[in-house]
Amino acid sequence: MVEDNASNPSFARWWRQVLFVPLLHSKWLTTESKARLTDAVTRAERGHRGEVFLIVENHLPIQEAYRMNCRERAIDLFSEYRVWDTEENTGVLIYVNVCERKLEIVADRGISAHVSPTVWNAMCEKAVSGIATQKTEESLAELLDEVGQVLRQYYHLEHDPEGNELSDTVVFLK
């Protein structure tokens, strides 16, 4: 979701991260589901010059959870994984935090110039609703498809001679 990047320190957020038990909440993310989501990323990248990158993280880093919210974490990962470093600044990061039950989309300036934050918010809310009903993989695959459609709308390309600038493999941070 697009929101103010300033995070308020929160002991409640920190405690949620400390007490989070990944084994109870990440059963859906099997090797097979990661492979299917990687395929969904590949499909989402067809027909346009944009790059889509999916990161699923169990919880915020404990040492930073007191002062960092999910939006700030997504922006940090956007930089760390160099999603911003595409030729036409059309990288889109989808960040899922399992513990916080949050989903963030960070779009590079090339695509943000065309797509309103309300569009990204609506996509996030729809996916979070699906995740809340235990349809996590399906909701993320649908979100990836929607992001691909948005990128095709503004950066359509029949043949991509440059290929893939970023890996399509889903990144899972425990």
C-alpha positions in Angstrom: 0.0 0.0 0.0 1.1 3.5 -0.6 1.3 5.5 2.6 3.4 7.9 4.5 6.9 6.5 4.8 7.5 7.8 8.3 7.1 5.1 10.9 6.2 5.5 14.5 8.2 3.4 17.0 6.1 0.6 18.2 6.6 -1.9 20.9 3.5 -3.8 19.8 5.0 -4.3 16.3 8.3 -5.4 17.8 6.5 -7.9 20.1 4.5 -9.3 17.2 7.8 -10.0 15.4 9.5 -11.6 18.5 6.5 -13.8 19.2 5.8 -14.8 15.6 6.2 -18.6 14.9 6.9 -19.0 11.2 6.1 -22.7 11.2 2.5 -21.9 12.1 2.0 -19.3 9.4 4.1 -20.2 6.4 2.9 -23.7 5.6 1.4 -22.4 2.4 4.8 -21.5 1.0 6.0 -24.9 -0.2 8.6 -25.6 -2.8 5.8 -26.2 -5.3 4.0 -22.9 -4.4 7.2 -21.0 -4.8 7.7 -22.5 -8.3 4.1 -21.7 -9.2 4.6 -18.1 -8.0 7.9 -17.8 -9.9 6.0 -18.9 -13.0 3.4 -16.3 -12.3 6.1 -13.6 -12.1 7.4 -14.9 -15.5 3.9 -14.6 -17.0 3.4 -11.2 -15.5 6.5 -9.9 -17.2 5.5 -11.0 -20.7 4.6 -8.3 -23.3 6.2 -5.3 -21.6 9.5 -3.7 -20.6 8.7 -3.7 -16.9 10.2 -6.0 -14.2 8.2 -7.6 -11.4 9.9 -8.8 -8.2 8.2 -10.7 -5.4 9.5 -11.0 -1.9 7.8 -12.9 0.9 9.1 -12.3 4.4 8.0 -14.0 7.6 8.6 -11.0 9.8 10.5 -7.8 10.0 14.1 -8.0 11.2 13.8 -8.1 15.1 16.5 -5.5 15.5 14.6 -3.0 13.3 11.0 -3.9 14.1 10.6 -1.3 16.8 11.2 1.6 14.4 10.6 0.1 10.9 7.2 -0.6 9.4 6.4 -2.8 6.4 6.5 0.1 4.0 10.0 1.2 5.0 11.1 -2.4 4.9 9.7 -2.8 1.3 11.6 0.4 0.3 14.8 -0.9 1.8 14.4 -4.2 -0.1 13.5 -2.4 -3.3 17.0 -0.8 -3.0 18.8 -3.9 -1.7 17.6 -6.1 -4.5 18.2 -3.3 -7.0 14.6 -3.3 -8.4 15.1 0.4 -9.1 18.0 -0.5 -11.4 16.1 -1.2 -14.6 16.8 0.5 -17.9 13.6 2.4 -18.0 12.9 2.6 -14.3 9.9 0.2 -14.5 10.7 -2.1 -11.6 7.8 -3.1 -9.3 8.4 -4.8 -6.0 5.6 -6.7 -4.3 6.5 -7.3 -0.7 4.5 -9.6 1.6 5.0 -9.6 5.4 3.4 -12.7 6.8 3.6 -11.7 10.5 2.1 -8.2 9.9 -0.4 -9.5 7.3 0.7 -6.6 5.1 1.4 -6.3 1.4 3.3 -3.4 -0.1 3.9 -2.4 -3.7 6.8 -0.2 -4.5 7.0 1.0 -8.1 9.9 2.8 -9.6 9.5 6.3 -10.9 9.0 5.3 -14.6 5.8 3.4 -13.8 4.7 5.7 -10.9 4.5 8.5 -13.4 1.6 6.7 -15.1 -0.1 4.8 -12.3 -1.9 6.5 -9.4 -1.2 5.3 -5.8 -4.9 4.5 -5.5 -4.5 1.8 -8.2 -1.7 0.2 -6.2 -3.7 0.5 -3.0 -6.7 -1.2 -4.5 -4.6 -4.0 -5.8 -3.0 -4.4 -2.3 -6.3 -4.4 -0.5 -7.8 -7.0 -2.9 -4.8 -9.3 -2.4 -4.8 -8.8 1.4 -8.5 -9.8 1.4 -7.7 -13.0 -0.4 -4.8 -13.7 1.9 -7.1 -13.3 4.9 -9.4 -16.0 3.5 -6.4 -18.4 3.4 -6.0 -18.1 -0.4 -2.5 -16.7 -0.3 -1.0 -18.3 -3.3 -4.0 -17.6 -5.5 -4.3 -14.0 -4.3 -0.6 -13.4 -5.0 -0.8 -15.0 -8.5 -3.8 -12.8 -9.3 -2.0 -9.7 -8.0 1.0 -10.6 -10.2 -1.3 -10.9 -13.2 -2.8 -7.5 -12.4 0.6 -5.8 -12.1 1.6 -7.4 -15.4 -1.6 -5.9 -17.0 -0.8 -2.5 -15.7 2.8 -2.7 -17.0 1.5 -3.9 -20.5 -0.8 -0.9 -20.6 2.1 1.6 -20.4 5.1 -0.3 -21.6 3.7 -2.7 -24.2 6.3 -4.6 -26.2 5.8 -7.5 -28.6 9.3 -8.8 -28.4 11.8 -8.0 -25.6 15.3 -8.2 -27.1 17.0 -7.2 -23.8 15.3 -10.1 -21.9 15.0 -10.2 -18.2 16.8 -7.6 -16.1 15.8 -9.1 -12.7 15.3 -12.7 -11.6 11.8 -14.0 -11.6 12.5 -16.4 -8.7 10.4 -15.6 -5.6 12.6 -14.4 -2.7 11.6 -15.9 0.7 13.2 -14.2 3.7 12.7 -16.2 6.9 
